[in-house]
Amino acid sequence: MSLVDVLNINKEKVDQINLNDEIFNVEVRQELLHEIVKMQLLSRRLGTASAKRRSEISGSTRKIMRQKGTGNARRGNIKSPLLRGGGVVFGPIPKSYAYGMPKKKKRLGLKMALSDKYNNDKLIILDKFPLENIKTKDFVIILDKLDRKNVLIVIKEKNEKFELSSRNLTKVKVLRTEGLNVYDLLKYDYLIILKDSLEKIEGRLCR
């Protein structure tokens, strides 16, 4: 177990807590993190690129010129890929780029990303985040007190005050514990975890 300080929004020590070594003290393997991030990004890819093939084009199937005697190519119909407005040969069709990965590997990747933040002193355990209203200005004031930019904040459960107050900030993201993922952990420089979220994170990863 690793003993870490629990801070308030004024960066003052108010408590101490033990972090589970099974989650926050795991050897980091870059190749596994890369594999998981690649999977996440491909799963987000829409894959909506589409082109109409010859059979999908609207148009007459009448032969546009006689077979012989014109000196031109033997055109079939107006939907030929060789003509303007015709079908596309081997064009893109909508598809999914998503693929799966074993749950154990994804769980291990999360542990590695959390360990990386802890080992590089980019993890803050916060006792609470006192936000009374849905107001971005108040949210920014609290972050300024913590003196942290480009931050991922993990909360225990749905909290509209947090989520709505932070959504216009480009370098801040608020995630619930069930949405914690490797890509966001690596994307943001600092990680702030509210104290009451730790138990839920441990419950998710220590199986």
N, C-alpha and C positions, 0 to 999 in steps of 0.2 A: 504494500500500500504506500502511496506517495501522499504526504501531507502538504496541502496547499492552502493559501490564504483565501478567505472569502471577503470580498471588498464591497463597499457601498458605492454610490454614484460619485462620491467625493474622493475615491481611491483610498479610502481609509479601511484598515483591517478591522473587521467586526467579528470574525469567526475563523475557524479552520476546519477543513474537511479532508477525509481520506479519499483519494482517487483510486479506483480499481486498476491494478497493474495489468490485468487481462485486457483492458481497453486502452489505457493511456500509457502503456509501456511495452508496446509491440514493435518488433523490428520492421522498419519501413522498406518495402520492396517496390522500387519505381516501376518495374515492368507490370506488376499487378495493378497499381494505381492507373497506369496508362491504359491498360486493357479495360478497366471499369469505366473510365471517363469516355473512352471511344464508344463503348456500348451505350452509355447514357446519351451521348450526342447523336448517335445514329438512330436511337429510338425516338428522339425528338424531331428528326428529319421528316418533313411532310411527305415527300415522294409523290407530289401531285403533278409533276411534269407530264404532259400528254400531247400527243399528235395523232391526227386522224389517219388511219390507213385507207387503202384504196376502197375497201368494202364499206367504210363509214362515211365516205364523201357523198353528198347529195348531187345527183346529176344523171343525165341520160346514159343508158348503156348502149345506145345506138352507135354503130361504127361510124366514125366521123369522116372517113373518106374510103374510097374503094381500095381494094387490096393491091391491085396492080395498075401500072400505067401512069402513075403520077410522078414517079421519080423520087418520091419522099419515103420516109419510114412507114412501115405498115401499122399505122395507129389503130389501137383498139377502140377505146371510148374516151370521153372527156375526163374521166377519173384517173387516167394514166399518171403515174408518178413523174413522167417526163414532161408533163404539161403544167403550165401555171394553174394553180388551184386544184391540182390533182392530189392524190394521197401521198403520204410520206413512207418511204421504204425503211423498215426497221427503226421507226421513230420511237420515242419514249412512251411508256404507258404507266399509269399510276401503280405504285407498288409500295410495300412497307420495307424499310431498311432495318427494322428492329430485330434483335435476336436476344436470346436468353443467356443466362449465366448461372451456375450453381449458387444457391443461397449462401453456402459456407464461404465462397470466394467473395461475394458482395459484403458479407458481414465482416470478413477479415479486412477487406479494403477500407471499410468505415473505421475499424479500429486503428489501422495504420495512419489514416488521415488525421484522426484525433490525437494519436501519439505524436505525429509530426508537429501539430500545433503546440502541444504541451512541451515537447523537447526544445522547441525554438522560442519559448517564452511568449507565445502569441495566443495563449489561452487565459481568459479571465473568468473567474467564477464570481457572479454577482448575486448579492443577497436578494435584491428586488429592484425593479425598474418602475419607480413611482410616476406613472403617467395618468393624470386625472381625466383629461379630455382627448378627443381625437383632434390633435393639432400638431402639424409637422414642426412648427417652430419650437414647441416644448420638447419634442423628441430630439431635435438638433441640439438644444441647450444641454440636455443630459449627456449626449454623446461628446459634446465639447468638454464637459467636466471630466469625462473619462479619458479625453485626449487620444481618441482612436478614430482613424479613418479607414474606409474600406472594410466594413465589419459585417460578419454574419452573426445574428443573434438567435439563439435557440430558446424557445419557450415551451412550457409543458403542454398547453392546450390552446384551443382557439381563443384569441383575444383581439377583438376588432379595434380597440384603441391602438394596440401595437401595429397591427397589420395595415390599417388605413393611414396611420400617421407616418409610416415609413415608406409607403409605396411610391412616392414621388422622388425619393432619394436614390440617386443612381449608384452610389457606393455603399448602400446599406440594404440588407435583406433580412427579413424576419421569417424564421421557419419553426414549425412545430416539430416536436421530437420525432413523430412518425414520418416527417418529410426530410429528415436529415440524410444527406447523400454526399458521396465522394466529390463530385464535380464542384458543388458549392463550397465545400470545405477547402478545396484547393484554390478556388477562384478568389476568395476573399482573404486579405492579409491577416485579419484578426478574428478570433472566435470568442464570443461572449455567451456563456451558458448561465442561465438563471439557476440558482441553487436547487429549487424544487424540480428542475428538469432532469437532474442527474440520475435520480432513482429510476425514472422512466427510460432513460438511455441505457442504463445498466440492465434493466429488465429486457430490453430489446436485443442487446448484443451478447449478454452472458447466458447462452443456452447450451 
